[in-house]
């Protein structure tokens, strides 16, 4: 029997592009254009310094480095060395459990073996260190650990192998129409799967990756001055970008924008298409699968809960509580399988058994699949509210009461009371909040259900991807007296 082909490292496609067109721009970092030739020269230098540090084989290495370009060089260097990497901050140490932390700020880390990295590695000579000879990686070899961004508060360690990254690379270059003329601005952090895999996709296609400088208080729209033609960002970041656009902003005509991470509210959808680009796309995916579904955002005008059209060869099924597939148009639990999917969570057999079964991944979403492979998500399985025997997704209630005057943000959740489960809604609202209108909209949509309790909040708790932390909301309102009129005020 012939041996299976080894998988390429993260470096190989970049090196290939540098041989094909060494003067093409690979990276824009801090307004500086770096060619593929320069990029590879920097990778070689940093690899020599990391190799010289003597990190033991088989180590799990967490990168904690603010400089995004150096962060990328270290990530690729670790790949060449065959060391599994992850990106994180001190708060992630417990979850990532690294053997070594590679950082440029060692004073912020204690209790772990440290290797101090320096941005000087890029500029100073490395000729005194021996060149590194690349080696093959088996497809099943561990390459990258990504912490899931779930809303349960307990991140899981998703394992990406070299074979998995290679398969996603081939798939997603086509999904996002990447090529030599692509200029990708990706605002997802390197601790996320999109923050790592999409730039690799772009480099594999010979395109340019614009590394964003994200600072508190710095308007996101300034990133558009780098002239990207593809922007990938979270729904929360899109909202922040739109809010910060100056009145005289002129939208680029050829820029595609992909919004991912959480549902795109209709109001934000319309405003983004009006002020930013008509080429706005809905994107649904996960750390475990990659991209699952895409759709032009204007298609949701006719289908308000549309998440996207399933991207082949990804397979999506909707099943009932017994695991049997339901007809198109029926709400049920979503399960997905695809080439390049994660197979397990590291060191967590219980979560692995719960989420990966018989070759399928169960993301915990409730959805509907149409006859045109159009996928609409309606909520989360674990967040389904059972109100007097009526099972209802919070998102369905949110849709019914959306448009109430004065609301700037809201989230529906369930409340445990002595009388049973009751619906609650947390609202962030202006002074002209029409509480009676909200109650009227709810009662018109759900006349048989108990009254909804309204809580006023300063903000809705969300994770980094913009998803509502509903369990946290329930904990926040556990103490104060619950009343509908006037709304309870929480801080």
C-alpha positions as CSV (number, residue, x, y, z in Angstrom):
1,X,0.0,0.0,0.0
2,X,1.4,3.4,-0.9
3,X,2.0,6.0,1.8
4,X,-0.5,8.9,2.1
5,X,0.7,12.2,0.8
6,X,2.0,14.5,3.6
7,X,0.2,17.7,4.2
8,X,1.7,21.1,3.5
9,X,2.7,23.4,6.3
10,X,1.3,26.8,6.7
11,X,4.4,28.1,5.0
12,X,4.5,26.0,1.8
13,X,1.7,27.9,-0.1
14,X,3.3,31.3,0.8
15,X,6.7,30.1,-0.3
16,X,5.2,28.9,-3.6
17,X,3.7,32.3,-4.2
18,X,7.1,34.0,-3.5
19,X,8.7,31.8,-6.2
20,X,6.0,32.6,-8.7
21,X,5.8,36.4,-8.1
22,X,8.2,37.5,-5.4
23,X,7.4,41.2,-5.9
24,X,3.6,40.9,-5.4
25,X,2.4,42.4,-2.2
26,X,1.7,39.8,0.4
27,X,1.1,41.9,3.6
28,X,0.1,45.4,4.5
29,X,1.3,46.0,8.0
30,X,1.1,49.4,9.7
31,X,0.7,51.0,6.2
32,X,3.9,49.3,4.9
33,X,3.6,47.0,1.9
34,X,5.6,43.8,2.1
35,X,6.2,41.6,-0.9
36,X,6.0,37.8,-0.9
37,X,9.8,37.8,-1.1
38,X,10.2,40.0,1.9
39,X,7.5,38.0,3.8
40,X,9.4,34.8,3.3
41,X,12.7,36.3,4.3
42,X,11.1,37.5,7.5
43,X,9.6,34.0,8.1
44,X,13.0,32.4,7.6
45,X,14.6,34.8,10.2
46,X,12.0,34.3,12.8
47,X,12.0,30.6,12.3
48,X,15.7,30.5,13.0
49,X,15.3,32.5,16.2
50,X,12.4,30.3,17.4
51,X,14.3,27.1,16.5
52,X,17.3,28.5,18.4
53,X,15.1,28.9,21.5
54,X,15.0,25.1,21.8
55,X,11.3,24.6,22.4
56,X,10.9,20.8,23.0
57,X,9.3,18.7,20.3
58,X,5.7,18.0,21.0
59,X,5.1,21.2,22.9
60,X,1.9,23.1,22.9
61,X,2.8,26.8,22.4
62,X,0.6,29.8,23.2
63,X,1.5,33.0,21.4
64,X,0.8,36.2,23.3
65,X,2.2,39.0,21.1
66,X,0.4,42.3,20.3
67,X,2.3,43.1,17.1
68,X,0.1,41.3,14.5
69,X,2.8,40.9,11.9
70,X,5.3,39.3,14.4
71,X,2.4,37.2,15.6
72,X,1.9,35.8,12.1
73,X,5.6,35.2,11.7
74,X,5.7,33.2,14.9
75,X,2.7,31.2,14.0
76,X,4.2,30.2,10.6
77,X,7.6,29.5,12.3
78,X,6.0,27.1,14.8
79,X,4.2,25.4,11.9
80,X,7.5,24.8,10.2
81,X,8.9,23.4,13.4
82,X,6.0,21.0,13.7
83,X,4.9,22.6,17.0
84,X,1.2,23.0,17.8
85,X,0.3,26.6,18.3
86,X,-2.6,28.7,19.8
87,X,-3.1,32.4,20.2
88,X,-4.3,33.8,23.5
89,X,-4.0,36.2,26.3
90,X,-3.3,35.6,30.0
91,X,-7.0,34.9,30.6
92,X,-6.8,32.0,28.2
93,X,-3.9,30.2,29.9
94,X,-6.2,28.0,32.0
95,X,-8.2,26.8,29.0
96,X,-5.2,26.4,26.5
97,X,-2.9,24.8,29.1
98,X,0.3,25.5,27.0
99,X,3.7,24.0,27.7
100,X,5.4,27.1,26.5
101,X,4.3,30.8,26.1
102,X,5.9,32.7,23.3
103,X,5.6,36.4,24.2
104,X,7.0,39.9,23.8
105,X,5.7,40.9,27.3
106,X,7.0,38.2,29.7
107,X,6.2,40.4,32.7
108,X,2.5,39.7,32.2
109,X,2.9,35.9,32.4
110,X,3.8,33.9,35.5
111,X,3.9,30.2,36.3
112,X,4.6,29.0,32.7
113,X,7.8,28.4,30.7
114,X,8.4,31.5,28.7
115,X,10.3,32.2,25.5
116,X,10.7,35.9,24.9
117,X,10.1,37.0,21.3
118,X,11.2,40.3,19.9
119,X,10.1,42.4,16.9
120,X,13.9,42.9,16.4
121,X,14.0,39.4,15.1
122,X,12.5,40.8,11.9
123,X,15.2,43.4,11.3
124,X,18.4,42.1,12.8
125,X,20.6,39.5,10.9
126,X,20.1,35.8,11.5
127,X,23.0,34.6,9.4
128,X,24.8,33.3,12.6
129,X,21.9,30.8,13.0
130,X,21.7,27.7,10.8
131,X,19.0,27.7,8.1
132,X,16.0,25.7,8.9
133,X,15.2,22.7,6.7
134,X,11.4,22.1,6.3
135,X,10.0,18.7,7.0
136,X,6.8,16.9,6.0
137,X,3.8,16.9,8.3
138,X,1.4,13.9,8.4
139,X,-2.2,15.0,7.6
140,X,-3.2,14.0,11.1
141,X,-0.5,16.0,12.9
142,X,-1.7,18.7,15.3
143,X,-1.3,22.2,13.9
144,X,-3.4,24.7,15.7
145,X,-5.7,24.9,18.7
146,X,-8.7,27.3,18.6
147,X,-10.9,28.0,21.6
148,X,-14.5,27.8,20.7
149,X,-16.5,31.0,21.2
150,X,-19.6,29.3,22.6
151,X,-22.1,31.1,24.7
152,X,-21.9,28.6,27.6
153,X,-18.9,30.3,29.2
154,X,-16.7,27.2,29.0
155,X,-14.5,27.3,25.9
156,X,-13.5,24.0,24.3
157,X,-10.2,23.3,22.6
158,X,-10.9,22.6,18.9
159,X,-8.0,20.8,17.2
160,X,-7.0,21.7,13.7
161,X,-4.7,19.3,11.9
162,X,-2.5,20.0,8.9
163,X,-4.8,17.9,6.7
164,X,-7.9,19.8,7.9
165,X,-6.3,23.2,7.2
166,X,-5.2,22.0,3.8
167,X,-8.8,20.9,2.9
168,X,-10.3,24.1,4.1
169,X,-7.8,26.0,2.1
170,X,-8.9,24.4,-1.1
171,X,-12.5,24.9,-0.3
172,X,-12.6,28.5,1.0
173,X,-10.5,30.0,-1.8
174,X,-13.5,29.2,-4.0
175,X,-16.1,30.1,-1.4
176,X,-14.7,33.7,-1.1
177,X,-13.5,34.0,-4.8
178,X,-9.9,34.7,-3.6
179,X,-7.1,35.4,-6.1
180,X,-4.0,37.5,-6.9
181,X,-6.1,40.7,-6.9
182,X,-7.7,40.1,-3.6
183,X,-7.0,42.6,-0.8
184,X,-8.4,41.0,2.4
185,X,-9.1,43.0,5.5
186,X,-10.0,40.5,8.3
187,X,-10.8,42.0,11.7
188,X,-11.2,38.7,13.4
189,X,-8.5,38.0,16.0
190,X,-5.9,35.3,15.6
191,X,-7.6,33.4,18.5
192,X,-10.5,32.7,16.1
193,X,-10.5,30.2,13.3
194,X,-11.5,32.9,10.7
195,X,-8.6,35.1,11.9
196,X,-6.2,32.3,11.0
197,X,-7.6,30.3,8.1
198,X,-8.9,33.2,5.9
199,X,-5.5,35.0,5.6
200,X,-3.9,31.6,4.8
201,X,-6.6,31.2,2.1
202,X,-5.7,34.6,0.7
203,X,-2.0,34.0,0.7
204,X,-2.5,30.6,-0.9
205,X,-4.3,32.4,-3.8
206,X,-1.6,34.9,-4.2
207,X,-3.6,37.8,-2.7
208,X,-2.8,40.6,-0.2
209,X,-3.6,40.4,3.5
210,X,-4.1,43.8,5.3
211,X,-3.3,43.4,9.0
212,X,-5.7,45.6,11.0
213,X,-4.6,47.8,13.9
214,X,-7.5,47.6,16.3
215,X,-7.3,50.0,19.2
216,X,-10.0,51.1,21.7
217,X,-11.4,54.4,20.5
218,X,-10.0,54.2,17.0
219,X,-12.9,54.3,14.5
220,X,-13.1,51.1,12.4
221,X,-13.9,52.9,9.2
222,X,-10.3,54.2,9.1
223,X,-9.2,50.6,8.2
224,X,-11.0,51.1,4.9
225,X,-8.3,53.6,3.9
226,X,-6.1,50.6,3.2
227,X,-8.4,50.0,0.2
228,X,-9.5,46.4,0.8
229,X,-11.8,44.8,-1.7
230,X,-12.8,42.0,0.7
231,X,-13.7,42.7,4.4
232,X,-14.5,39.9,6.9
233,X,-15.8,41.0,10.3
234,X,-18.2,40.1,13.0
235,X,-21.7,41.5,13.2
236,X,-20.8,43.5,16.2
237,X,-17.8,45.0,14.4
238,X,-20.0,45.8,11.4
239,X,-22.4,47.7,13.6
240,X,-19.5,49.7,15.2
241,X,-18.1,50.5,11.7
242,X,-21.5,51.8,10.4
243,X,-22.0,53.9,13.5
244,X,-18.6,55.5,13.0
245,X,-18.9,56.3,9.3
246,X,-18.6,60.1,8.7
247,X,-21.4,61.8,6.8
248,X,-19.2,62.4,3.8
249,X,-18.1,58.8,3.5
250,X,-18.0,57.5,-0.1
251,X,-18.6,53.8,-0.3
252,X,-16.1,51.8,-2.5
253,X,-17.9,50.2,-5.4
254,X,-16.1,46.9,-5.6
255,X,-15.8,46.0,-1.9
256,X,-17.4,42.8,-0.6
257,X,-18.2,42.6,3.1
258,X,-18.9,39.4,5.0
259,X,-20.6,39.6,8.3
260,X,-20.2,36.5,10.6
261,X,-20.5,35.3,14.2
262,X,-24.1,36.1,14.9
263,X,-27.4,36.9,13.2
264,X,-27.4,40.2,11.2
265,X,-30.3,42.4,12.4
266,X,-32.5,43.6,9.5
267,X,-32.0,47.3,10.5
268,X,-28.2,46.9,10.4
269,X,-28.4,44.8,7.2
270,X,-30.3,47.6,5.4
271,X,-28.1,50.4,6.8
272,X,-24.9,48.6,5.9
273,X,-26.1,48.2,2.3
274,X,-27.1,51.8,2.1
275,X,-24.0,53.4,3.6
276,X,-21.2,50.8,3.1
277,X,-21.7,48.4,0.2
278,X,-24.4,46.7,-1.8
279,X,-22.1,43.6,-1.8
280,X,-22.8,42.6,1.7
281,X,-23.0,38.9,2.5
282,X,-24.4,36.8,5.3
283,X,-21.9,34.2,6.5
284,X,-22.6,31.2,8.8
285,X,-19.9,28.9,10.0
286,X,-18.1,27.5,13.0
287,X,-14.7,26.7,14.3
288,X,-15.5,23.0,13.9
289,X,-16.7,23.1,10.3
290,X,-15.5,26.3,8.6
291,X,-17.8,28.1,6.2
292,X,-21.3,26.4,6.1
293,X,-23.5,28.9,4.3
294,X,-23.3,32.2,2.4
295,X,-25.8,34.5,0.8
296,X,-26.2,38.0,-0.5
297,X,-27.6,40.0,2.4
298,X,-30.4,41.5,0.3
299,X,-31.9,38.0,0.0
300,X,-33.0,38.3,3.6
301,X,-35.4,41.1,2.6
302,X,-37.7,38.3,1.5
303,X,-36.5,35.7,4.1
304,X,-35.8,37.7,7.3
305,X,-34.2,34.7,9.1
306,X,-32.0,33.6,6.2
307,X,-28.6,32.5,7.3
308,X,-27.2,31.5,3.8
309,X,-27.3,28.9,1.1
310,X,-25.3,25.8,2.1
311,X,-21.9,25.8,0.4
312,X,-21.2,22.5,-1.4
313,X,-19.8,20.0,-0.6
314,X,-20.9,20.8,3.0
315,X,-24.0,18.8,4.0
316,X,-26.6,20.1,6.4
317,X,-29.5,18.1,7.8
318,X,-32.4,19.1,10.1
319,X,-33.4,16.4,12.6
320,X,-36.0,15.9,15.3
321,X,-35.4,14.9,18.9
322,X,-35.1,11.3,17.8
323,X,-32.3,12.0,15.3
324,X,-34.5,11.5,12.3
325,X,-34.4,13.9,9.3
326,X,-37.4,16.2,9.0
327,X,-39.0,17.5,5.8
328,X,-37.9,20.8,4.3
329,X,-39.5,23.7,6.0
330,X,-39.7,22.0,9.4
331,X,-37.9,23.4,12.5
332,X,-35.4,21.0,14.1
333,X,-31.9,20.6,15.3
334,X,-29.0,21.4,12.8
335,X,-26.3,18.9,12.1
336,X,-23.4,19.4,9.7
337,X,-20.6,17.5,8.1
338,X,-17.9,18.6,5.7
339,X,-14.4,18.0,4.4
340,X,-11.9,19.6,6.8
341,X,-14.1,19.4,9.9
342,X,-12.8,19.1,13.4
343,X,-13.1,15.6,14.8
344,X,-12.7,16.2,18.6
345,X,-12.1,18.6,21.4
346,X,-8.7,18.2,23.0
347,X,-8.8,16.6,26.5
348,X,-12.6,16.7,26.6
349,X,-14.2,13.3,25.7
350,X,-17.5,14.3,27.1
351,X,-17.9,17.4,24.9
352,X,-16.5,15.4,22.0
353,X,-19.2,12.7,22.4
354,X,-21.9,15.3,22.8
355,X,-21.0,17.4,19.7
356,X,-19.5,14.8,17.3
357,X,-21.5,11.7,16.5
358,X,-21.4,9.3,13.5
359,X,-19.4,11.7,11.4
360,X,-21.7,14.7,12.0
361,X,-21.1,17.9,14.0
362,X,-24.0,19.1,16.2
363,X,-23.5,22.9,16.7
364,X,-26.5,23.2,19.0
365,X,-28.5,25.4,16.5
366,X,-32.2,25.2,15.7
367,X,-33.0,25.8,12.0
368,X,-35.1,25.3,8.9
369,X,-33.7,24.1,5.6
370,X,-35.6,25.1,2.4
371,X,-35.8,23.3,-0.9
372,X,-33.1,25.6,-2.4
373,X,-30.6,24.6,0.3
374,X,-31.5,27.9,2.1
375,X,-30.7,27.6,5.8
376,X,-32.5,29.8,8.3
377,X,-31.5,29.6,12.0
378,X,-34.2,30.3,14.6
379,X,-32.3,29.8,17.8
380,X,-30.2,27.5,20.0
381,X,-31.2,24.1,21.3
382,X,-30.1,24.8,24.9
383,X,-31.8,28.2,24.9
384,X,-35.2,26.9,23.8
385,X,-37.8,28.2,26.2
386,X,-40.4,25.7,27.5
387,X,-43.2,28.0,28.7
388,X,-46.1,25.9,30.0
389,X,-45.4,23.2,27.5
390,X,-44.9,25.6,24.5
391,X,-41.4,25.4,23.2
392,X,-40.3,28.7,21.7
393,X,-36.9,30.1,20.6
394,X,-36.0,33.5,22.1
395,X,-35.2,34.8,18.6
396,X,-38.8,34.2,17.5
397,X,-40.0,36.5,20.3
398,X,-37.3,39.1,19.5
399,X,-38.5,39.1,15.9
400,X,-42.1,39.7,17.0
401,X,-41.3,42.7,19.2
402,X,-38.5,44.2,17.1
403,X,-39.3,47.7,15.8
404,X,-40.6,48.9,19.2
405,X,-39.9,52.6,19.5
406,X,-36.8,53.5,21.5
407,X,-35.1,50.1,21.6
408,X,-31.4,50.1,20.6
409,X,-30.6,46.5,21.6
410,X,-32.5,43.7,23.3
411,X,-32.4,40.0,24.2
412,X,-35.2,37.6,25.2
413,X,-34.5,34.9,27.7
414,X,-36.3,32.5,30.1
415,X,-36.8,33.2,33.8
416,X,-37.3,30.5,36.4
417,X,-40.2,31.5,38.8
418,X,-42.2,29.7,41.4
419,X,-45.0,29.6,38.8
420,X,-42.7,28.0,36.2
421,X,-40.7,29.3,33.3
422,X,-41.6,32.8,32.1
423,X,-40.3,34.9,29.2
424,X,-38.2,38.0,30.0
425,X,-36.7,40.6,27.7
426,X,-33.7,42.8,28.5
427,X,-33.8,46.1,26.6
428,X,-31.3,48.9,26.0
429,X,-33.4,51.9,25.2
430,X,-33.5,55.6,24.8
431,X,-35.8,57.9,26.8
432,X,-38.7,57.5,24.3
433,X,-38.9,53.7,24.9
434,X,-42.5,52.7,24.2
435,X,-42.9,49.9,26.9
436,X,-46.6,49.6,26.2
437,X,-46.0,49.1,22.5
438,X,-43.6,46.2,23.3
439,X,-46.2,44.6,25.5
440,X,-48.8,45.0,22.8
441,X,-46.6,43.5,20.1
442,X,-45.8,40.5,22.3
443,X,-49.4,39.9,23.3
444,X,-50.6,40.1,19.6
445,X,-48.0,37.5,18.6
446,X,-48.4,35.2,21.6
447,X,-51.9,35.6,23.1
448,X,-51.8,32.3,24.9
449,X,-48.5,32.8,26.7
450,X,-47.8,34.4,30.1
451,X,-46.9,38.1,30.1
452,X,-43.4,39.0,29.3
453,X,-41.3,40.8,32.0
454,X,-39.2,43.7,30.8
455,X,-35.8,44.7,32.3
456,X,-33.9,47.8,31.4
457,X,-30.1,47.3,31.0
458,X,-27.2,49.6,30.1
459,X,-25.9,46.9,27.7
460,X,-26.6,43.3,26.5
461,X,-23.9,40.8,27.5
462,X,-22.3,39.3,24.3
463,X,-19.2,37.3,23.5
464,X,-16.4,38.3,21.2
465,X,-18.4,37.3,18.2
466,X,-21.5,39.3,19.2
467,X,-23.6,36.4,20.3
468,X,-25.9,37.0,23.2
469,X,-24.9,35.4,26.5
470,X,-28.5,34.5,27.6
471,X,-27.5,32.4,30.6
472,X,-25.6,35.4,31.9
473,X,-28.7,37.5,31.5
474,X,-30.8,35.1,33.5
475,X,-28.2,35.2,36.3
476,X,-28.2,39.0,36.2
477,X,-31.9,39.2,36.8
478,X,-32.1,36.4,39.4
479,X,-32.0,38.8,42.3
480,X,-34.1,42.0,41.6
481,X,-37.9,42.0,41.9
482,X,-39.5,41.2,38.6
483,X,-42.1,43.5,37.3
484,X,-43.5,44.4,34.0
485,X,-44.6,48.0,34.6
486,X,-42.5,49.9,35.1
487,X,-39.5,48.0,33.7
488,X,-36.9,46.8,36.2
489,X,-33.7,48.8,35.9
490,X,-30.4,46.8,36.1
491,X,-26.8,47.9,35.8
